[in-house]
Amino acid sequence: MSEQLLESSAVSAFCSSIATMLAAGIQTDEAVHLLAENREQSNFKRVCDKVYAGLVSGESLAQSMENSKAFPAYAVEMVRVGESSGRTERALLSLGRYYESEHRSFSKLQSSVGYPATLLCVMSVILAFTVVFILPVFSDAYDSMAGSLTTGSFSMVGASLVVGWVALIVVLATTIIAVAISFLAHTETGRLRVTKLLEVFPGTKRAMYQLALSRFTSALAAFIASGVQEETALKQALSTVDHVALKAKLEVAYDSMANLDNPRSLGQAIAENEIFEPVYGRMLLMSTRSGSTDEVLGHLADIFFSDANTQLDRAVDSVEPILAAFLTIAVGATLIAVMLPLIGIMSSIA
């Protein structure tokens, strides 16, 4: 199924376009038909045709999207929530913004890693040539001059081999990682894998948590707005979460709400389990008393989303200078590996 997923930019275009046409008073099936009309044959057009066929056969938009096997599970679930709450247009607009931002982040990651990955490939070839062909020449020279070289000269030659091989191994490992990330960022399936890696990487761990929190909060707001009871809304919104750490917290929060001995409200459960930051937890607690829970949740979802994007942009911007610094160190190691035996031999001759 995941092999057929549309790219984030295509999902964004679909959701935003359908939302715009719904706002103009166009029926859902007609909107999808217009979106595919007069387009050249492509995967996007085939997906629109599948969705349209499902709509005219009586399926809902969410069901048609799910049956096409081209949309992420989160997008399908959010459209389903929007349809059940009568907020399909709002759900589609939110999804359009979300997947546009995701596409922008991955495009930036791809460009930030792609160029350094190319340089790393070139550096790997240079280092491999140095270690395999050039450094052995010094070893041969040492063998032929064994009678005149000192112990210090021998150490210089041995150190050069160690430095060369260490630099080569480190650069090769970094090259493989950079090339793999660059390649994965080109496909939607690969992006899902990169996302999982980013969830545990220290530089992006917080940002991915905030992004997952934004997703959950948006879904929770939609369920609350549709009139679903708080406990049921939390359980249903929990099904849209695939972030391991956040899901574990939410399960504990749900259990505290379902506890018959001392049941907690939605605001209490979220605040006590530190799912939101304290200031946002207090905002939610106050909203439950004023009856504006869905509006506050929607506002918080936007805040979390904006914060996640800021952190991701900062992390992506740091990729290129870090790799540039690594390349500088690798070049320095290469020069040292070449110069050490020369120094040793010249000192012996002198």
Protein Blocks (a to p, Z undefined) as FASTA:
>chain_A
ZZmpccfklmmmmmmmmmmmmmnopafklmmmmmmgopacdfklmmmmmmmmmmmnopaf
klmmmmnopacfklmmmmmmmmmnopmmmmmmmmmmmmmmmmmmmmmmmmmmmmmmmmmm
mmmmmmmmmmmmmmmmmmmmmmmmmmmpcfklmmmmmmmmmmmmmmmmmmmmmmmmmmmm
mmmmmpmklmmmmmmmmmmgmklmmmmmmmmmmmmmmmmmmmmmnopafklmmmmmmmmp
cbfklmmmmmmmmmmmmpmklccdfklmmmmnomacfklmmmmmmmmmnopmmmmmmmmm
mmmmmmmmmmmmmmmmmmmmmmmmmmmmmmmmmmmmmmmmmmmmmmmmZZ
